[in-house]
């Protein structure tokens, strides 16, 4: 079984053509969680539960750039915090045999961090809540 290499990964904002790749991103994490509701009745010896709703969040980080994608995130965070009309796309690999990507509409920015140090490049990171879930199309 082959592993998927991350060097071709990316995060982009779509909704207009072509998609705006967020420049200088070095890593991202996409978290998809399923809630659980307790259904254990009185007198039961073992707990029971059912799956409830899913939630999704994303984090991305890299070097600060003047690219359009980072500027969109920074501008939206300083205004409404919502990426209205844009779809956030997380690409794990662009290899045709291992193509893996996830996308979500209605992303709400929850955090933007920018850092600087004397001996290095400025850093950039962002966190998003992905309202409405994350889609994984068949490849």
CORURRA-V96206 format. One record per run of one state. SS is the DSSP state (h for helix, s for strand, l for the rest). FROM is the first residue (numbers start at 1). TO is the last residue. Records with the same first field share a line. If there is no record, write none. Layout:
SS: FROM-TO + FROM-TO
//
This chain:
l: 1-9 + 15-19 + 22-24 + 39-48 + 64-67 + 79-81 + 83-86 + 94-99 + 106-106 + 116-122 + 131-134 + 136-139
s: 10-14 + 20-21 + 25-38 + 49-63 + 82-82 + 87-93 + 100-105 + 107-115 + 123-130 + 135-135
h: 68-78
//
